[in-house]
Each structure stands twice: as C-alpha cells, then as structure tokens.
Amino acid sequence: MSADGVTSALMGRAHQHLRERSIPFSILFAFEPPVYMSSGYRSMTNEMRFLDKDRTWKTLVYRGGMVAELLGRPWPDGPVDLCGETV
C-alpha cells in the first residue's frame, strides 16, 4: 500500500470513530496539506488561541491548519480556542 493509501485508510478509520461519537469536525495541522485533501480536508483560516511554551496565551492563523466536516454541519468562521498548552 502506498503512503497515500495508508494515510487515507487511517483518516477513514479516525473519521468513523469521530462520527460514531457525533463529533462534527476533525482538525489537523499539516506540514503537507495536499496529502489530506483526498480525505475531505480543506484549509482552515480561523485564528487560533493557545498557551505557548513560555506560558503566555498567543493567537495566530496557522497556514497548515485543515478541517474536515464530518456530519454535514458547516465549519464556523470564528476563532478557535485550543484551551491549553501546545505539544
């Protein structure tokens, strides 16, 4: 199986898991966004808020941010609060 096939299979399984729990969205932060487009992801341009390593709250729009709408509900355009530390 190709790397794209493995990615697609893993994303399909993750999406199934989220749908079974009625979770409407999946977000990810990609180094190579085109890899995830075939799994239903599109660019996410929301401003995100997070707690940085220096313990200060920061906001930014990460250009590799992506979202997949899993239950037919449209992704909102507002800010995303990640509610915690970066890893």
C-alpha positions, 0 to 999 in steps of 0.5 A: 500500500502506498503512503497515500493509501495508508494515510487515507485508510487511517483518516477513514478509520479516525473519521468513523470513530469521530462520527460514531461519537457525533463529533462534527469536525476533525482538525489537523495541522499539516506540514503537507496539506495536499496529502489530506485533501483526498480525505475531505480536508480543506484549509482552515483560516480561523485564528487560533488561541493557545498557551505557548511554551513560555506560558503566555496565551498567543493567537495566530492563523496557522497556514497548515491548519485543515478541517474536515466536516464530518456530519454535514454541519458547516465549519464556523468562521470564528476563532478557535480556542485550543484551551491549553498548552501546545505539544 
